Amino acid sequence: MPNRDEPTALEKLLRPLSRQMTLELARALVNVQADQETQTRYDELAGKNSADSLTSEERAELEALVRANTLLGVLKAEARLFLEQSSAT
């Protein structure tokens, strides 16, 4: 089982961005959310996935949305950490 204390490959790739983080960028990243159209489409695809009724094109679309959300999640985590560290100093 992987050690969760070790950074993932994605986290390692994003390290240069975290070194360039500013308060403004960190706050903006923390507040990023999908627009309503994207969220509605994700919900639709997730429902179809649960019902095992996705087409191959829909599966690819859902996978792309999940990858983008994963990336955004890592960016938000880096931004939150930066904000926490900034407020502690």
Number of C-alpha atoms within 10 A of each C-alpha: 3 6 7 7 6 9 11 13 8 12 16 10 11 15 14 10 12 17 10 8 16 15 12 10 13 20 16 12 18 17 9 11 11 10 8 9 9 12 13 12 14 18 13 13 21 17 13 15 15 9 9 9 13 17 12 9 9 16 16 12 16 20 14 12 17 13 12 11 14 13 15 16 15 15 21 19 16 22 24 16 14 19 18 11 10 11 8 7 5
